């Protein structure tokens, strides 16, 4: 059974877009799914309405042709979509929701400081309020030998981390990869829970700061899956400190399962388990 039915990937004719396309292709090979490549461009409608419509139509067609050629050159079978929006994250979320996508893939953050927090960071903006899981490709991923040999999961026994464990386990099984569960804590309860859910997984419990320790271990992983516990006005802006840091600092791609998606993932896994009995 496929892990993903539909994947949306943001491309932007820059390094981040190429990295995202490479990661989306890798995850599609492992987890299945139809791929939609989306190029979001800003459009200034300050000219008169008639002129704006004509100019935008020509621009749309030209950009669509360029995107189609880019996909052909990359050898990636994907449906090309071009849309005008000042906020790429918003456009990607809307298309993912419209198409019922299971995953959005974007490139690593390329801005810093206040601009990143106020919307310049497409990765953070996409994760915030995403209708599905979001994977972030690190800078330069397109030039790597992309394979899924080891899938890691950050686990703390929260509903979000259990959803991450379910999804990480599904991907590892689909790709024939090893599954490594990392709990940055000292509690035996979390370890027993992880062992119960992920039979056959390598599990380690370590002490330290979650973001720091998971970033260190990401160097030995091909994918790190996390749950995001962002909630409340401030944390919705900043995501969660762990997932926010790791999408910028991890040495491997990071796949984040946002809070609204977590319960659906766990419920679906329970349904499948019950049906298999």
C-alpha positions in Angstrom: 0.0 0.0 0.0 1.3 3.5 -0.9 2.2 5.8 1.9 1.2 8.9 -0.1 -1.6 9.4 -2.6 -0.7 12.9 -3.7 2.5 15.0 -3.2 2.8 18.7 -3.9 6.2 20.2 -4.3 7.2 23.9 -4.5 9.7 24.7 -7.2 11.1 28.2 -7.8 13.9 27.9 -10.4 16.5 28.3 -7.6 18.5 25.9 -5.6 15.8 25.4 -3.0 13.3 24.4 -5.7 15.7 21.9 -7.2 16.4 20.4 -3.8 12.7 20.2 -3.1 12.0 18.4 -6.4 14.8 15.9 -5.7 13.4 15.1 -2.3 9.8 14.9 -3.6 11.0 12.4 -6.3 12.8 10.3 -3.6 9.7 10.2 -1.3 7.5 9.4 -4.2 9.7 6.5 -5.2 9.5 5.2 -1.6 6.0 6.1 -0.7 4.1 6.3 -4.0 1.7 9.0 -5.0 1.0 11.4 -7.9 3.4 14.4 -8.0 2.3 18.0 -8.6 5.1 20.6 -9.2 3.9 24.1 -8.3 5.6 27.3 -9.3 4.3 30.4 -7.4 5.1 33.8 -8.8 4.1 37.3 -7.5 2.2 39.5 -9.9 1.7 43.3 -9.6 -1.9 44.3 -10.6 -1.3 48.0 -10.3 -1.7 48.4 -14.0 -5.2 48.7 -15.5 -7.4 45.7 -15.1 -7.6 44.9 -18.8 -3.8 45.1 -19.2 -3.3 43.1 -16.1 -5.4 40.2 -17.3 -3.6 40.1 -20.6 -0.1 40.4 -19.1 -0.8 37.8 -16.5 -2.2 35.3 -19.1 1.0 35.6 -21.2 3.2 35.4 -18.1 1.3 32.3 -16.8 1.7 30.5 -20.2 5.4 31.3 -20.5 6.1 30.2 -16.9 4.1 27.0 -17.4 6.1 26.1 -20.5 9.4 26.7 -18.6 8.2 24.5 -15.8 7.2 21.7 -18.1 10.6 21.9 -19.8 12.3 21.8 -16.4 10.4 18.7 -15.4 11.3 17.0 -18.7 15.0 17.9 -18.3 15.0 16.5 -14.7 13.2 13.3 -15.9 10.5 13.8 -13.3 6.9 12.8 -14.1 4.8 15.5 -12.5 1.8 17.6 -13.2 3.0 21.3 -13.6 1.0 24.0 -12.0 1.7 27.8 -12.1 -0.2 30.2 -9.8 0.1 33.9 -8.9 0.3 34.6 -5.2 2.4 37.0 -3.1 2.8 34.3 -0.5 4.2 30.9 -1.8 3.4 29.1 1.4 -0.3 30.1 1.2 -0.5 29.0 -2.4 1.1 25.6 -1.7 -1.3 25.0 1.3 -4.3 25.9 -0.8 -3.3 23.6 -3.7 -2.6 20.8 -1.2 -5.9 21.2 0.5 -7.8 21.4 -2.8 -6.1 18.3 -4.2 -6.3 16.3 -0.9 -2.5 16.0 -0.8 -0.8 13.9 1.9 2.6 15.8 1.7 4.0 19.1 0.7 7.7 19.3 -0.1 9.7 22.6 0.0 13.3 23.7 0.0 15.3 24.8 3.0 14.8 28.4 4.5 16.9 30.9 2.6 16.2 34.0 4.6 17.1 35.1 8.1 16.1 37.4 10.9 12.8 39.2 11.1 12.0 38.6 7.4 12.1 34.8 8.0 9.6 35.1 10.9 7.3 37.4 9.1 6.8 35.2 6.1 10.0 35.2 4.0 10.7 31.6 5.1 8.5 29.5 2.9 9.3 26.3 4.8 8.1 27.8 8.1 5.1 29.4 6.5 4.1 26.1 4.8 4.4 24.1 8.0 2.4 26.6 9.9 -1.3 25.7 9.3 -0.4 23.0 6.7 -3.3 20.6 5.9 -0.9 17.7 5.6 2.7 16.6 6.5 5.5 18.9 5.2 9.0 17.7 4.1 11.9 20.2 3.9 15.0 19.5 1.7 18.3 20.8 3.0 20.4 23.0 0.8 22.3 21.1 -1.8 20.1 18.0 -1.6 19.7 17.8 -5.3 23.5 17.2 -5.6 23.4 14.3 -3.1 23.0 10.6 -3.8 19.4 10.5 -2.6 18.5 7.1 -1.1 16.5 6.1 2.0 18.6 3.7 4.0 17.8 4.9 7.5 14.7 6.8 8.6 14.9 8.5 12.0 12.0 9.6 14.2 12.1 12.0 17.1 9.9 10.5 19.8 8.6 11.9 23.2 5.4 9.9 23.6 3.2 12.9 22.6 0.4 12.4 20.1 2.4 14.3 17.5 5.4 12.1 18.0 3.3 8.9 17.8 1.9 10.1 14.5 5.5 10.8 13.3 6.5 7.3 14.4 3.6 5.8 12.4 4.5 7.7 9.3 8.2 7.1 9.7 7.5 3.4 10.1 5.4 3.3 7.0 8.1 5.0 4.9 10.8 2.8 6.3 8.9 -0.4 5.4 8.0 0.9 1.9 11.6 1.9 1.2 13.2 -1.2 2.9 15.0 1.2 5.2 16.1 0.8 8.8 14.0 2.7 11.4 15.8 4.5 14.2 13.7 6.0 17.1 15.4 8.7 19.2 14.0 9.9 22.5 15.8 12.8 24.1 14.7 12.1 27.7 15.4 9.7 30.5 11.9 8.3 31.0 11.4 4.5 30.6 7.8 5.1 29.8 8.6 6.8 26.5 11.0 4.0 25.6 8.4 1.3 26.3 5.8 3.2 24.2 8.2 3.5 21.3 9.2 -0.1 21.5 5.5 -1.1 21.5 4.6 0.9 18.4 7.8 0.4 16.3 8.6 -3.3 16.7 12.0 -4.0 15.1 13.2 -0.4 15.3 16.5 0.6 16.8 15.6 2.8 19.8 17.9 5.0 21.9 17.1 7.3 24.8 19.6 10.1 25.4 19.8 13.1 27.6 20.1 16.7 26.3 18.2 19.3 24.4 16.0 17.7 21.7 16.9 20.0 18.8 20.6 19.8 19.6 20.8 16.0 19.9 18.5 15.3 17.0 20.5 17.7 14.8 23.7 15.7 15.7 22.1 12.4 14.9 20.7 13.7 11.6 24.1 13.3 10.1 23.6 9.5 10.1 20.0 9.6 8.8 18.5 9.9 5.3 15.2 11.4 6.7 14.2 12.7 10.1 10.4 12.6 10.9 9.0 14.8 13.6 5.7 15.9 15.2 5.1 19.6 15.6 3.4 20.7 18.8 3.0 24.3 17.9 0.0 25.9 19.5 -1.1 29.3 20.8 -0.5 32.7 19.0 3.2 32.9 19.6 4.1 29.3 18.9 2.0 29.4 15.7 4.4 32.1 14.5 7.5 30.4 15.7 6.3 26.7 15.1 7.8 24.6 17.8 11.4 25.3 18.9 12.5 21.7 18.0 11.0 21.4 14.6 11.8 25.0 13.7 15.5 24.6 14.5 15.8 21.2 12.8 14.3 22.3 9.4 17.2 24.8 9.3 20.0 22.8 11.0 19.5 19.1 10.3 21.9 17.4 8.1 19.2 15.4 6.3 15.7 16.1 5.1 13.1 16.7 7.8 9.5 15.7 7.5 7.1 17.4 10.0 3.7 16.2 11.0 1.8 19.2 12.2 -0.6 19.0 15.1 -3.9 19.1 13.1 -2.7 16.1 11.0 -1.4 14.0 13.9 -4.6 12.5 15.2 -5.7 11.6 11.6 -2.5 9.7 11.0 -2.8 7.7 14.3 -6.5 7.0 13.7 -5.8 5.7 10.2 -3.0 3.4 11.5 -5.3 2.0 14.2 -8.0 1.4 11.5 -5.5 -0.5 9.3 -4.2 -2.5 12.3 -7.8 -3.5 13.3 -8.6 -4.4 9.7 -5.5 -6.6 9.5 -6.5 -8.7 12.5 
